[in-house]
């Protein structure tokens, strides 16, 4: 059974940092394209960072220079290091497989209820002033 389990969310003051983790089971991250999505209340589900099997990365303009996606293949875990956090980064963050299939915006929302695929359960990130 394929599972993606996220951790590392929480509350932080603006300017602070958080590191999200997404541990995969049932498949190998090294063989997969992976991404981090987020959905703020009232907003669309958007792709914020992605990496493919060739090591190419993608970042949304809003997070470039502040977020870094990486993975530890020995731990089969995907990470999102988030620095210089802003209140507008407040959202539920999801890891997902095959972002090139899911797209940069997922209509309706994040998660398998809106778009079939492998998604984590989501982790809340709250940034306050």
C-alpha positions as CSV (number, residue, x, y, z in Angstrom):
1,X,0.0,0.0,0.0
2,X,1.3,3.4,-1.0
3,X,1.4,5.9,1.9
4,X,2.8,9.4,2.3
5,X,3.0,10.7,5.9
6,X,3.9,14.3,6.5
7,X,5.2,15.9,9.7
8,X,6.9,19.1,10.8
9,X,4.1,21.6,10.5
10,X,3.4,24.1,13.3
11,X,3.1,27.7,14.3
12,X,6.0,30.2,13.8
13,X,6.6,33.9,13.8
14,X,7.2,35.7,10.6
15,X,10.8,35.4,9.6
16,X,11.1,32.0,11.2
17,X,11.8,28.6,9.6
18,X,10.1,25.2,9.5
19,X,11.1,21.9,7.9
20,X,8.4,19.6,6.6
21,X,9.0,15.9,6.1
22,X,7.1,13.4,4.0
23,X,8.0,9.8,4.5
24,X,6.9,7.4,1.7
25,X,6.1,3.7,1.9
26,X,5.0,1.4,-0.8
27,X,7.1,3.0,-3.5
28,X,10.6,4.5,-3.9
29,X,11.1,8.2,-3.9
30,X,14.2,7.9,-6.0
31,X,12.1,6.6,-8.9
32,X,9.4,9.2,-8.5
33,X,8.7,12.9,-9.3
34,X,7.5,14.5,-6.1
35,X,6.0,17.9,-5.1
36,X,4.8,20.0,-2.2
37,X,1.4,21.6,-2.5
38,X,-0.4,24.0,-0.2
39,X,-3.9,25.3,0.2
40,X,-4.7,28.3,2.2
41,X,-8.3,28.9,3.3
42,X,-10.3,30.2,0.4
43,X,-7.5,29.7,-2.0
44,X,-6.7,27.1,-4.7
45,X,-4.4,24.2,-4.2
46,X,-1.1,25.3,-5.6
47,X,2.2,23.6,-6.3
48,X,5.0,25.4,-4.4
49,X,8.0,23.1,-5.0
50,X,8.8,20.0,-7.0
51,X,11.6,17.7,-7.9
52,X,12.0,15.1,-10.6
53,X,14.1,11.9,-10.9
54,X,16.7,13.9,-12.9
55,X,17.2,16.3,-10.0
56,X,15.5,19.3,-11.6
57,X,13.6,21.4,-9.2
58,X,10.7,23.8,-9.6
59,X,9.6,26.6,-7.2
60,X,6.6,28.9,-7.4
61,X,7.6,32.5,-7.7
62,X,6.2,33.3,-4.3
63,X,8.6,30.9,-2.5
64,X,11.8,31.2,-4.7
65,X,14.8,31.9,-2.6
66,X,13.1,31.0,0.6
67,X,12.0,27.3,0.2
68,X,14.2,24.3,-0.7
69,X,12.9,20.9,-1.7
70,X,15.2,17.9,-1.1
71,X,15.0,14.2,-0.4
72,X,16.9,11.5,1.5
73,X,16.7,8.4,-0.5
74,X,18.1,6.2,2.3
75,X,15.1,7.3,4.4
76,X,12.7,7.5,1.5
77,X,11.8,10.9,2.8
78,X,11.0,14.2,1.0
79,X,11.7,17.5,2.7
80,X,10.6,21.1,2.4
81,X,12.9,23.6,4.2
82,X,11.0,26.9,4.6
83,X,12.9,30.0,5.6
84,X,11.9,33.6,6.0
85,X,8.3,32.6,6.4
86,X,5.6,35.1,5.8
87,X,2.0,35.2,7.0
88,X,0.9,34.5,3.5
89,X,2.6,31.1,3.7
90,X,0.0,30.0,6.2
91,X,-1.7,27.0,4.7
92,X,-2.1,23.2,4.9
93,X,0.9,21.7,3.1
94,X,0.7,18.3,1.2
95,X,3.3,16.2,-0.4
96,X,2.2,14.4,-3.5
97,X,3.6,12.2,-6.2
98,X,3.7,13.0,-9.9
99,X,3.2,16.8,-9.8
100,X,3.7,16.9,-13.6
101,X,0.4,15.0,-13.8
102,X,-1.4,16.9,-11.1
103,X,-0.4,20.3,-12.4
104,X,0.6,23.5,-10.7
105,X,-3.0,24.2,-9.7
106,X,-5.4,21.5,-8.6
107,X,-9.0,22.5,-9.2
108,X,-11.2,22.2,-6.1
109,X,-8.5,21.6,-3.6
110,X,-5.6,19.4,-2.5
111,X,-6.0,15.7,-1.9
112,X,-7.3,12.6,-3.5
113,X,-10.9,13.7,-3.2
114,X,-10.2,16.4,-5.8
115,X,-7.5,14.7,-8.0
116,X,-6.7,11.1,-8.0
117,X,-3.1,10.3,-7.0
118,X,-0.8,9.8,-4.1
119,X,-1.2,12.5,-1.5
120,X,-0.1,12.9,2.1
121,X,-2.7,13.8,4.8
122,X,-1.6,17.4,5.0
123,X,0.2,19.4,7.8
124,X,-0.8,22.8,9.0
125,X,1.7,25.7,8.8
126,X,0.7,28.9,10.5
127,X,2.8,32.1,10.3
128,X,1.9,35.0,12.5
129,X,3.3,38.5,12.9
